[in-house]
Amino acid sequence: MKAPRKLLAPLLAACALSLAPSPALALEAKEGLVKILVNESNARVSLYKLVDIARGRYESFLFGQEATTSFATLGIDGKQVKLGDAFDYRFSARRSDTGVVLEFRSSFCVVRESVDFAKSEGAALADGVRIGFEIENVSERDEVVGLRYLLDTFLAEKSGIHFATDKAEKLPVETELLPGGGEAWIATPGEKLGFMIQLAGKGVDRPDRVLLANWKRLSEAPWGFEANGQRNFTLVPYSINDSAAALFWEPTPLPRGGTRKIGFALGSFSEKGYSAPEAASVTEQLFGATVLEGRPADPRTALAADLVAVRDLLTRIDRAIETGDAKPEEITAWKSILERLEARKKGY
């Protein structure tokens, strides 16, 4: 499997610039324009977008200086469990073909969290993720189970916009969104990078409610609270101009042996949201983008797309070597992809 690396040595040299160092004890996965990092000491997930391919520069979708401020809370039988912090929930993380998978296991409940690369409608490369939870009741009795996901947003704090939706250009105060409002997405428009949380669409389980409020106020609440329209996103003197979004799937009965599934999408802003979950493998997507589809007209865009394709293909080859699961037809597709990329290289 060394031949592909040698064949594309010139492209790989440029591609290497995009491989930014990762923090210690972090599980990393990259595809398209997205990088996922999982802190293996506390199970926190950080999400980044590649904004400068030549320099390999990523920007964080969420507050990234401290990877503890965005997290999931499990509500079970009237108690709240912050996943990653609870000592009685052992957790593990691993790469998957589509992203990463985290598992939190106790003697009475197992939570599996998948973070899969996703494309917004019309995008050629992954520019967001789909997050899915499977909560399995492994106890000997019925439970009441819910989930809250707190997202520490920050991109729009300088502008003072904080949040916008498809129904409102600006939400400047503490706000609660309910399903009856019909919002399709929440956005935080930054200067260079826009972020959105998709609330409706294929593969999305609409939250029972969304609470937009000061991060510290949300973080310290065991579950949630009633929105106060007289409050802004400051909690004096502790947390100034610091907004966050909490998504709630309220507790519902879960019989023993049963599983509750929850899914949603987030990433780069797109008014059309994210497409239905991809059924195609990474190789199939790469084959379509490089062999079947036409080349972008702009040379710089074409080169950038090919550099990302090289990186994604090498990641898939490395994973096949590690797991030994490459099929003959997949290897044939890899050769076709490499031949097309080699031919394109002559035009740069």
C-alpha positions as CSV (number, residue, x, y, z in Angstrom):
1,M,0.0,0.0,0.0
2,K,3.0,2.3,-0.2
3,A,2.7,3.0,-4.0
4,P,-0.2,5.6,-3.7
5,R,2.0,7.7,-1.3
6,K,4.9,7.7,-3.8
7,L,2.6,8.3,-6.8
8,L,1.3,11.5,-5.2
9,A,4.4,12.8,-3.5
10,P,4.2,16.4,-4.8
11,L,0.6,16.7,-3.7
12,L,1.3,15.0,-0.3
13,A,4.0,17.5,0.4
14,A,1.5,20.3,0.1
15,C,-1.2,18.3,1.9
16,A,1.1,17.8,4.9
17,L,0.7,21.6,5.6
18,S,-2.9,20.9,6.5
19,L,-2.0,18.4,9.3
20,A,-2.0,20.7,12.3
21,P,-0.7,19.2,15.6
22,S,-3.3,17.9,18.1
23,P,-3.4,18.2,21.8
24,A,-2.1,15.3,23.9
25,L,-4.6,12.6,24.7
26,A,-6.8,13.6,21.8
27,L,-8.5,11.3,19.3
28,E,-8.5,13.0,15.9
29,A,-10.6,12.5,12.8
30,K,-10.6,14.6,9.6
31,E,-12.7,14.6,6.5
32,G,-13.4,17.3,4.0
33,L,-13.2,20.7,5.8
34,V,-13.9,19.3,9.2
35,K,-11.7,18.1,12.1
36,I,-13.1,16.3,15.1
37,L,-11.1,16.2,18.3
38,V,-12.1,14.1,21.3
39,N,-10.3,14.8,24.6
40,E,-9.7,11.3,25.9
41,S,-9.4,12.5,29.5
42,N,-13.0,14.0,29.7
43,A,-14.7,12.8,26.5
44,R,-15.4,16.4,25.3
45,V,-15.8,16.8,21.6
46,S,-14.3,19.8,19.8
47,L,-15.2,20.7,16.2
48,Y,-13.1,22.7,13.7
49,K,-13.4,23.9,10.1
50,L,-10.5,24.2,7.7
51,V,-10.5,27.8,6.6
52,D,-7.1,28.1,5.0
53,I,-6.0,24.9,3.2
54,A,-2.5,26.2,2.2
55,R,-1.6,27.0,5.8
56,G,-3.6,24.2,7.3
57,R,-5.4,26.7,9.6
58,Y,-8.6,25.6,11.4
59,E,-11.1,27.7,13.3
60,S,-13.3,26.3,16.0
61,F,-17.1,26.2,15.6
62,L,-17.5,26.4,19.4
63,F,-15.5,28.0,22.2
64,G,-12.2,26.1,21.9
65,Q,-9.9,27.6,24.5
66,E,-11.2,25.2,27.1
67,A,-12.6,21.9,25.9
68,T,-15.0,21.5,28.9
69,T,-17.6,24.1,28.2
70,S,-19.7,22.1,25.7
71,F,-21.1,18.8,27.0
72,A,-24.0,16.4,27.2
73,T,-26.1,15.8,30.3
74,L,-28.1,12.6,30.7
75,G,-31.3,12.8,32.7
76,I,-32.2,9.4,34.1
77,D,-34.7,8.6,36.8
78,G,-34.8,12.1,38.1
79,K,-31.0,12.5,38.3
80,Q,-28.6,14.4,36.0
81,V,-25.3,12.9,34.8
82,K,-22.7,15.0,33.0
83,L,-21.2,12.6,30.5
84,G,-17.5,12.4,30.7
85,D,-17.4,13.6,34.4
86,A,-19.4,10.9,36.1
87,F,-17.1,8.3,37.7
88,D,-19.7,5.5,37.5
89,Y,-19.9,5.9,33.7
90,R,-16.7,4.5,32.1
91,F,-16.1,5.9,28.7
92,S,-14.1,5.0,25.6
93,A,-13.6,6.6,22.2
94,R,-12.7,5.2,18.8
95,R,-12.5,6.1,15.2
96,S,-15.2,4.9,12.8
97,D,-15.5,4.9,9.0
98,T,-17.7,8.0,9.3
99,G,-16.2,9.9,12.2
100,V,-15.8,9.0,15.9
101,V,-17.8,7.0,18.4
102,L,-17.9,7.5,22.2
103,E,-19.4,5.1,24.6
104,F,-20.4,5.8,28.2
105,R,-21.2,2.6,30.2
106,S,-22.6,2.1,33.7
107,S,-24.3,-0.9,35.3
108,F,-27.8,0.3,34.3
109,C,-27.3,2.5,31.2
110,V,-25.2,2.6,28.1
111,V,-24.9,5.8,26.0
112,R,-23.3,5.7,22.6
113,E,-22.5,9.0,20.9
114,S,-21.6,9.1,17.2
115,V,-20.1,12.2,15.6
116,D,-20.2,11.7,11.8
117,F,-19.0,14.0,9.1
118,A,-21.8,15.6,7.1
119,K,-22.3,17.9,4.1
120,S,-24.7,20.8,4.0
121,E,-27.1,20.9,1.1
122,G,-25.1,21.4,-2.1
123,A,-21.6,21.2,-0.5
124,A,-18.9,19.1,-2.2
125,L,-17.0,18.4,1.0
126,A,-17.9,17.7,4.6
127,D,-18.5,21.0,6.3
128,G,-20.4,19.9,9.5
129,V,-21.3,16.9,11.6
130,R,-24.3,14.8,12.6
131,I,-24.4,13.9,16.2
132,G,-26.4,10.9,17.3
133,F,-27.1,9.4,20.7
134,E,-28.4,5.9,21.5
135,I,-29.4,5.5,25.1
136,E,-29.9,1.9,26.1
137,N,-31.6,0.8,29.4
138,V,-29.6,-2.2,30.6
139,S,-31.1,-2.2,34.1
140,E,-33.7,-4.6,35.4
141,R,-36.4,-1.9,35.6
142,D,-38.0,0.8,33.5
143,E,-36.4,4.2,33.6
144,V,-37.2,7.8,32.6
145,V,-34.5,9.1,30.3
146,G,-33.8,12.4,28.6
147,L,-30.8,14.4,27.2
148,R,-29.5,17.9,27.3
149,Y,-26.7,19.1,25.0
150,L,-25.0,22.4,26.0
151,L,-23.2,24.2,23.2
152,D,-20.9,27.0,24.1
153,T,-21.3,29.4,21.2
154,F,-19.0,32.4,20.7
155,L,-18.6,33.4,17.1
156,A,-21.2,36.2,17.2
157,E,-20.4,37.6,20.6
158,K,-18.2,40.5,19.3
159,S,-21.0,41.6,16.9
160,G,-23.6,41.5,19.7
161,I,-26.0,39.5,17.5
162,H,-25.4,36.3,19.4
163,F,-28.2,34.3,17.7
164,A,-30.4,34.4,14.6
165,T,-32.9,32.0,13.2
166,D,-34.8,31.6,10.0
167,K,-37.7,33.4,11.8
168,A,-35.7,36.2,13.5
169,E,-32.6,38.2,12.4
170,K,-31.5,38.8,15.9
171,L,-32.2,37.3,19.4
172,P,-30.5,39.7,21.8
173,V,-32.0,38.3,25.1
174,E,-32.6,35.1,26.9
175,T,-35.0,33.1,24.7
176,E,-36.8,29.8,24.7
177,L,-37.7,28.1,21.4
178,L,-40.4,25.5,21.3
179,P,-41.4,23.1,18.4
180,G,-44.5,25.1,17.7
181,G,-42.3,28.1,16.6
182,G,-41.2,26.1,13.6
183,E,-37.6,27.4,13.5
184,A,-35.5,25.3,11.1
185,W,-32.1,26.4,12.4
186,I,-30.2,28.6,14.9
187,A,-27.1,30.5,13.7
188,T,-24.2,32.4,15.2
189,P,-22.8,34.5,12.4
190,G,-19.1,35.2,12.9
191,E,-16.7,37.4,11.0
192,K,-15.2,34.6,8.9
193,L,-17.0,31.5,10.0
194,G,-20.7,31.0,10.4
195,F,-22.1,28.2,12.6
196,M,-25.6,26.7,12.7
197,I,-27.5,24.1,14.7
198,Q,-30.2,22.4,12.6
199,L,-33.5,21.9,14.4
200,A,-35.6,20.2,11.7
201,G,-35.1,18.0,8.6
202,K,-34.2,14.4,7.7
203,G,-32.2,12.7,10.3
204,V,-32.9,15.4,12.9
205,D,-35.0,14.8,16.0
206,R,-36.3,18.2,16.9
207,P,-35.6,19.2,20.5
208,D,-38.5,19.5,22.8
209,R,-37.1,23.0,23.6
210,V,-34.0,25.1,23.0
211,L,-32.8,27.6,25.6
212,L,-30.6,30.5,24.6
213,A,-29.0,32.1,27.6
214,N,-25.8,33.0,29.4
215,W,-23.3,30.1,29.4
216,K,-22.6,30.1,33.1
217,R,-26.3,30.3,34.0
218,L,-27.0,27.3,31.8
219,S,-23.9,25.3,32.8
220,E,-24.7,25.6,36.5
221,A,-28.4,24.7,36.2
222,P,-28.9,21.0,36.9
223,W,-31.2,20.7,33.9
224,G,-32.9,24.0,32.8
225,F,-35.0,26.9,33.8
226,E,-37.7,29.2,32.5
227,A,-36.4,31.8,30.0
228,N,-36.4,35.4,31.3
229,G,-36.8,37.9,28.4
230,Q,-35.5,40.7,30.7
231,R,-32.0,39.0,30.8
232,N,-29.3,39.4,28.3
233,F,-26.3,37.1,27.9
234,T,-24.3,38.5,30.9
235,L,-24.2,37.2,34.4
236,V,-22.5,39.9,36.5
237,P,-19.8,39.7,37.7
238,Y,-18.8,36.2,36.5
239,S,-19.7,35.8,32.9
240,I,-19.8,38.8,30.5
241,N,-21.4,38.7,27.0
242,D,-21.2,34.9,27.1
243,S,-24.0,33.1,25.2
244,A,-24.7,29.4,24.8
245,A,-27.5,27.2,23.5
246,A,-28.9,24.2,25.3
247,L,-30.9,21.6,23.4
248,F,-33.4,19.5,25.5
249,W,-35.0,16.2,24.7
250,E,-37.1,15.9,27.8
251,P,-37.2,12.7,29.9
252,T,-39.6,10.0,28.7
253,P,-40.2,6.4,29.8
254,L,-37.7,3.9,28.6
255,P,-38.5,0.2,29.3
256,R,-35.7,-2.2,30.4
257,G,-33.9,-3.4,27.3
258,G,-35.2,-0.4,25.3
259,T,-33.1,2.2,23.4
260,R,-33.9,5.8,22.8
261,K,-32.3,7.5,19.7
262,I,-31.7,11.2,19.3
263,G,-29.9,12.9,16.4
264,F,-29.2,16.4,15.1
265,A,-26.8,18.3,12.8
266,L,-24.5,21.3,13.2
267,G,-21.6,22.9,11.4
268,S,-21.1,25.6,8.7
269,F,-24.0,27.9,8.2
270,S,-26.3,26.9,5.3
271,E,-29.9,28.1,5.0
272,K,-30.8,24.8,3.4
273,G,-29.4,22.8,6.2
274,Y,-27.7,19.4,6.1
275,S,-28.7,16.7,3.6
276,A,-30.0,13.3,4.7
277,P,-27.3,11.1,6.3
278,E,-24.9,9.8,3.7
279,A,-25.3,6.1,2.8
280,A,-22.2,6.1,0.6
281,S,-18.8,5.2,2.0
282,V,-15.8,7.6,2.1
283,T,-14.4,5.8,-1.0
284,E,-17.6,6.1,-2.9
285,Q,-17.9,9.8,-2.0
286,L,-14.3,10.4,-3.1
287,F,-14.8,8.5,-6.3
288,G,-17.8,10.6,-7.1
289,A,-16.0,13.9,-6.3
290,T,-12.8,13.1,-8.3
291,V,-13.7,10.6,-11.1
292,L,-17.4,11.3,-11.8
293,E,-17.8,15.0,-11.2
294,G,-16.2,17.7,-13.3
295,R,-13.3,19.8,-12.0
296,P,-14.0,23.2,-10.5
297,A,-13.4,26.0,-12.9
298,D,-11.2,28.1,-10.5
299,P,-7.7,26.5,-10.4
300,R,-7.2,27.4,-6.7
301,T,-10.5,25.9,-5.7
302,A,-9.7,22.8,-7.8
303,L,-6.2,22.4,-6.2
304,A,-7.7,22.9,-2.7
305,A,-10.4,20.3,-3.3
306,D,-7.8,17.8,-4.6
307,L,-5.5,18.3,-1.6
308,V,-8.4,17.5,0.7
309,A,-9.3,14.5,-1.4
310,V,-5.7,13.2,-1.1
311,R,-5.8,13.5,2.6
312,D,-9.2,11.8,3.0
313,L,-8.0,9.0,0.7
314,L,-4.8,8.4,2.7
315,T,-6.9,8.3,5.9
316,R,-9.1,5.7,4.4
317,I,-6.1,3.6,3.2
318,D,-4.4,3.9,6.6
319,R,-7.6,2.7,8.3
320,A,-7.9,-0.2,5.8
321,I,-4.3,-1.2,6.6
322,E,-5.1,-1.0,10.4
323,T,-8.3,-3.0,10.2
324,G,-7.6,-5.2,7.2
325,D,-11.1,-4.6,5.8
326,A,-10.3,-3.3,2.3
327,K,-12.4,-5.0,-0.4
328,P,-11.1,-5.7,-4.0
329,E,-13.6,-3.3,-5.5
330,E,-12.6,-0.6,-3.0
331,I,-8.9,-1.0,-4.0
332,T,-9.9,-0.7,-7.6
333,A,-11.7,2.6,-6.8
334,W,-8.6,3.9,-5.0
335,K,-6.5,3.3,-8.1
336,S,-9.0,5.2,-10.3
337,I,-9.1,8.1,-7.8
338,L,-5.3,8.2,-7.8
339,E,-5.0,8.1,-11.6
340,R,-7.5,11.0,-11.9
341,L,-5.6,13.0,-9.3
342,E,-2.3,12.3,-11.0
343,A,-3.7,13.5,-14.3
344,R,-5.1,16.6,-12.7
345,K,-1.7,17.4,-11.1
346,K,-0.3,18.2,-14.5
347,G,-2.6,21.1,-14.8
348,Y,-1.4,22.9,-11.6
